Amino acid sequence: MKKLVLFLSFSLLIALSANAQKNKRTSAYMYNKNGEYGKAMEAINEAIQNEKTMNDPKTWLYRGEIYYNIAVSDKPEVQALAKDPAAIAFESLKKAKELDKKGTFNGEITLYFVNLTNLFYQKASESYQNKDYKKAIPEFEYAYKIAELDGRFDTIAAFYVGMSAFFADSADLANEYLKKVYDSGFNDPTIYTFYNRALKMVGDTAQAIQVIRTGRDRNPENLSLLLEEAQIYLEKGETEKLQESLKLAIQKDSTNANLLFLLGKTYDDEGNKADAEKYYLQATKINPKFFEAYYNIGAIYVNKAAELQTKANDLPLDKVEEYNKLIDESNAELMKALPYLEKAHELNKKDKITFNALKEAYVRLKMNDKLDELNNE
């Protein structure tokens, strides 16, 4: 009889223990319902550690609800209860979904996931707009993971994980997510631009070019992609392809002085001074305050003058007539440079290079009045 009593007592203790854990979960539910989130959090965290309730989806569903409520609270004392309640809510609901084999709580879990997605998007958007890209990455990533759990591809979330990672200089993560978006067929020109740049960050120039070409094929009229393509050719030193891209870009935007200047610079760098001057002049007609264009035209003539001066200096001493002829030609080139150098100086009086070039020209041409005026500014 004593053994039977002891056995019954032991069974009763087991039952009481199990009920105690269920009571913890029930208490957590009630505390949560009454807005007592600190007590609810304490009770539910005990329930998830006990083998009687730790594998019950209801336990994790309640935990997800509690931490979600903490995450959306505007009360400082509630916010202080957990470091990252939205992330804990996600992990809890994910666990509830995994354990809910029969789908008993599918409706409630889905509803909280929708609410969490909205919350993550709100938080991520604020971080992104504030240029806190490192903080935005996990917030967009949680939104992406929620969709993934539901068998969906959240293009926007994936795109902004990639963009945030790009601006945070996390090249590998940027490539991972921007590739997902690119492979999905998303056809916003921005994806081609930034996936191309992310690929260049990790040194994959060949794939970067392919991405831009794909973007250009799908968006032939898009100017930004055309300029991105031109940038690649510029970096690779492929001048002819760069010039072709720039000319196409100018056809699409004939009032863009920067494009004309850049095209002029490509010709300048390869020694084609006539075409360089032509495009520089076109740039100044569109933008009369284009300091660099005026200066570069002046520099073309200054350099021509310097070449002629060098030739003259290299002549034998008895070649006086030839020497004088070359000096006259050199001075003529300097005279051509003057209006452009003067305009450049007018636009930017702080530029020492322009000041010195102009001063030297005045000295060489014996334009003392102009020299005094320049020195007295």
C-alpha positions in Angstrom: 0.0 0.0 0.0 2.9 2.4 0.8 4.5 1.7 -2.6 1.2 2.5 -4.3 0.9 5.8 -2.4 4.5 6.7 -3.3 3.8 5.9 -7.0 0.7 8.0 -7.0 2.5 10.9 -5.3 5.3 10.7 -7.9 2.8 10.7 -10.8 1.1 13.7 -9.2 4.3 15.6 -9.0 5.0 15.0 -12.7 1.5 16.2 -13.6 1.9 19.2 -11.4 5.2 20.1 -13.0 3.7 19.8 -16.5 0.8 21.9 -15.5 3.1 24.4 -13.9 4.9 25.0 -17.2 1.6 25.3 -19.1 0.6 27.7 -16.4 3.7 29.7 -17.2 2.7 29.9 -20.8 -0.9 30.8 -19.8 0.5 33.4 -17.5 2.6 34.8 -20.3 -0.4 35.0 -22.5 -2.4 36.8 -19.8 0.4 39.2 -18.9 0.8 40.0 -22.6 -2.9 40.6 -23.0 -2.9 43.0 -20.0 0.2 44.9 -21.4 2.5 43.6 -18.6 5.2 42.8 -21.1 8.1 42.4 -18.6 6.3 39.7 -16.7 5.0 38.1 -20.0 8.6 38.0 -21.3 9.9 36.4 -18.1 7.1 33.8 -18.0 7.4 32.8 -21.7 11.2 32.5 -21.5 10.8 30.0 -18.8 8.2 28.1 -20.8 10.5 27.7 -23.9 13.2 26.2 -21.7 11.1 23.4 -20.3 10.8 20.1 -22.2 7.1 20.0 -21.7 6.4 23.2 -23.6 9.5 23.9 -25.6 8.4 21.9 -28.6 4.8 23.3 -28.7 4.2 25.8 -31.5 1.8 27.7 -29.2 4.7 28.5 -26.8 6.7 30.1 -29.6 3.7 31.8 -31.1 3.0 33.5 -27.7 6.7 34.5 -27.5 6.5 36.0 -31.0 3.4 38.0 -30.0 5.0 39.3 -26.8 8.2 40.5 -28.4 6.3 42.0 -31.3 4.3 44.0 -28.9 7.5 45.2 -27.2 8.9 46.1 -30.6 6.0 48.3 -31.6 5.5 50.0 -28.1 6.2 53.7 -27.9 6.9 53.5 -24.1 10.5 53.9 -23.2 10.2 51.5 -20.3 8.8 48.8 -22.6 11.4 49.4 -25.3 14.1 48.9 -22.7 12.9 45.3 -21.9 14.7 43.8 -24.9 17.6 44.8 -27.1 16.2 43.7 -30.5 12.6 42.6 -29.9 11.6 42.5 -33.6 14.4 40.1 -34.4 13.4 37.9 -31.4 9.8 38.0 -32.6 10.9 36.8 -36.0 12.9 33.9 -34.7 10.1 32.9 -32.4 7.5 32.9 -35.1 9.8 31.1 -37.4 10.2 28.4 -34.7 6.4 28.3 -34.3 6.0 27.8 -38.0 8.5 24.9 -38.0 6.8 23.2 -35.1 3.2 23.7 -36.4 3.2 20.6 -38.6 -0.6 20.5 -38.8 -0.9 24.3 -39.6 -3.1 24.9 -36.6 -1.7 28.3 -36.0 -0.9 29.2 -39.6 -3.4 32.1 -39.7 -2.0 33.8 -36.6 1.6 33.2 -37.6 1.0 34.6 -41.0 -0.7 37.7 -39.6 2.2 38.5 -37.3 4.7 37.9 -40.1 2.8 40.5 -42.2 2.9 42.9 -39.3 6.6 42.2 -38.7 7.4 42.8 -42.4 5.7 46.2 -42.3 7.7 47.0 -39.1 11.0 45.9 -40.6 10.3 47.9 -43.7 9.5 51.0 -41.7 12.7 50.6 -39.6 14.9 49.8 -42.6 13.6 52.8 -44.6 14.3 55.2 -41.8 17.9 53.8 -41.4 18.4 53.9 -45.2 17.2 57.5 -45.5 19.5 58.5 -42.6 22.4 56.8 -44.5 22.8 54.3 -41.6 23.3 51.5 -44.1 24.9 49.0 -41.7 21.8 49.2 -39.6 19.5 49.0 -42.6 21.0 45.7 -43.9 19.6 43.3 -41.2 16.3 45.2 -41.2 15.7 44.7 -44.9 17.1 41.2 -44.6 14.5 40.2 -42.1 11.8 41.4 -44.4 13.4 39.3 -47.2 13.6 36.2 -44.9 9.9 36.4 -44.0 8.9 36.3 -47.6 11.4 33.4 -48.2 9.7 31.4 -45.4 6.4 31.9 -47.3 8.0 30.7 -50.6 8.1 34.2 -52.1 10.9 36.3 -53.5 10.7 39.9 -52.1 12.4 41.8 -54.9 12.4 45.1 -53.1 13.8 43.8 -49.8 16.6 41.9 -51.7 17.3 45.0 -53.7 17.7 47.2 -50.7 19.8 44.7 -48.8 22.1 44.8 -51.7 22.1 48.6 -52.0 22.6 49.0 -48.2 25.5 46.6 -48.4 27.0 48.4 -51.4 26.9 51.8 -49.6 28.3 50.1 -46.4 31.2 48.7 -48.4 30.1 45.1 -47.8 31.0 44.0 -51.3 30.3 40.3 -50.9 26.9 40.8 -49.4 26.0 43.4 -52.0 26.9 41.0 -54.8 25.0 38.2 -53.2 21.7 40.1 -53.0 22.0 42.2 -56.2 22.7 39.0 -58.1 19.5 37.6 -56.7 17.6 40.6 -58.0 19.5 40.6 -61.3 18.8 36.8 -61.8 15.1 37.4 -61.1 14.8 39.5 -64.2 14.0 42.8 -62.4 14.5 45.4 -65.1 15.0 48.7 -63.2 18.1 50.3 -64.7 19.4 50.9 -61.1 20.0 47.2 -60.6 22.4 47.0 -63.6 24.3 50.1 -62.5 24.9 49.0 -58.9 25.3 45.3 -59.5 28.0 46.3 -62.1 29.7 48.5 -59.5 29.5 45.8 -56.8 31.1 43.4 -59.2 33.9 45.8 -59.9 34.4 46.1 -56.1 35.4 42.4 -56.0 37.4 42.7 -59.2 35.0 40.9 -61.5 35.3 43.3 -64.4 34.2 40.8 -67.1 30.9 40.1 -65.4 30.4 43.8 -64.7 30.6 44.5 -68.4 28.2 41.7 -69.2 25.7 43.1 -66.6 25.8 46.6 -68.2 25.5 45.2 -71.7 22.4 43.3 -70.6 21.0 46.4 -69.1 21.7 48.4 -72.3 20.1 45.7 -74.4 16.9 45.8 -72.2 16.9 49.6 -71.9 18.6 51.0 -75.0 17.3 54.5 -74.4 18.5 54.8 -70.8 21.2 57.4 -70.5 22.5 56.4 -67.1 23.4 52.9 -68.3 25.1 54.3 -71.3 27.2 56.5 -69.1 28.0 53.6 -66.8 29.2 51.7 -69.9 31.3 54.6 -70.8 32.8 54.6 -67.3 33.9 51.0 -67.8 35.6 51.8 -71.1 37.3 54.8 -69.4 38.6 52.7 -66.6 39.9 50.1 -69.0 41.5 52.6 -71.3 39.4 51.5 -74.4 39.2 55.0 -75.9 37.4 54.2 -79.1 34.6 52.3 -77.3 34.5 55.2 -74.8 34.1 57.7 -77.6 31.3 55.7 -79.3 29.4 55.5 -76.0 29.8 59.2 -75.3 28.6 60.1 -78.8 25.5 58.0 -78.3 25.0 59.6 -75.0 25.3 63.1 -76.6 22.7 62.1 -79.2 20.3 61.4 -76.3 21.2 64.5 -74.3 22.7 67.1 -76.6 22.6 69.8 -73.9 24.9 68.0 -71.5 28.1 70.0 -71.4 29.8 67.5 -69.2 29.5 64.8 -71.9 30.9 67.1 -74.5 33.8 68.0 -72.3 34.6 64.4 -71.5 34.5 63.5 -75.2 36.8 66.4 -75.9 39.1 65.2 -73.2 39.4 61.7 -74.8 40.5 63.4 -78.0 42.9 65.7 -76.1 44.5 62.7 -74.4 45.2 60.9 -77.6 46.6 64.0 -79.3 43.7 64.9 -81.6 43.7 68.6 -80.6 41.3 69.7 -83.4 38.5 67.4 -82.2 39.3 68.1 -78.6 38.9 71.9 -79.2 35.7 71.3 -81.2 34.0 69.5 -78.3 35.4 71.8 -75.6 33.9 74.8 -77.5 30.5 73.0 -77.8 30.7 72.5 -74.0 31.3 76.2 -73.4 28.4 77.2 -75.6 26.0 75.1 -73.5 27.7 76.1 -70.2 29.4 79.6 -70.5 30.8 79.1 -67.0 32.6 75.9 -67.8 36.0 76.8 -66.3 37.8 73.5 -67.2 36.7 73.7 -70.9 38.1 77.2 -71.3 41.3 76.3 -69.5 41.8 73.1 -71.6 41.4 75.0 -74.9 43.9 77.6 -73.7 46.2 74.7 -72.7 46.1 73.3 -76.2 47.5 76.6 -77.6 50.0 77.0 -74.8 51.3 73.5 -75.4 51.6 74.2 -79.2 53.5 77.4 -78.3 55.8 75.5 -76.0 56.6 72.9 -78.7 57.5 75.7 -81.2 59.6 77.4 -78.6 61.5 74.2 -77.9 62.1 73.7 -81.6 63.5 77.2 -81.9 65.8 76.8 -78.9 67.1 73.5 -80.4 68.2 75.2 -83.6 71.9 76.0 -84.3 73.0 79.5 -83.5 73.4 80.4 -87.2 69.7 79.6 -88.0 68.5 83.1 -87.1 65.8 83.4 -89.7 64.3 80.0 -88.9 64.5 80.8 -85.1 62.6 84.1 -85.5 60.0 82.4 -87.6 59.4 79.7 -85.0 59.2 82.3 -82.2 56.6 84.3 -84.2 54.6 81.1 -84.7 54.9 80.3 -81.0 53.8 83.8 -80.0 50.8 83.5 -82.4 49.7 80.3 -80.6 50.0 82.1 -77.3 47.8 84.9 -78.6 45.2 82.3 -79.5 45.4 80.9 -76.0 44.9 84.3 -74.3 41.1 84.7 -74.6 40.5 81.2 -73.2 43.0 81.6 -70.3 41.6 85.0 -69.5 38.0 83.6 -69.4 39.1 80.7 -67.2 40.8 83.2 -64.9 37.7 85.4 -64.8 35.7 82.3 -63.8 38.1 81.1 -61.1 40.6 83.7 -59.9 41.8 81.4 -57.2 43.3 78.8 -59.6 47.1 79.3 -59.4 47.8 77.2 -62.5 45.7 79.5 -64.7 47.1 82.6 -63.1 50.7 81.5 -63.7 50.0 80.4 -67.3 48.4 83.8 -68.0 51.3 85.6 -66.4 53.9 83.8 -68.4 52.0 84.5 -71.6 51.8 88.2 -70.9 55.6 88.2 -70.1 56.4 86.3 -73.3 54.2 88.6 -75.4 55.5 91.7 -73.7 52.0 92.7 -72.7 53.1 94.8 -69.7 49.8 96.6 -69.1 48.0 93.3 -68.9 50.7 91.9 -66.7 50.5 94.8 -64.2 46.7 94.5 -64.2 47.0 90.8 -63.4 49.6 91.4 -60.6 47.5 94.1 -59.0 44.3 92.1 -58.7 
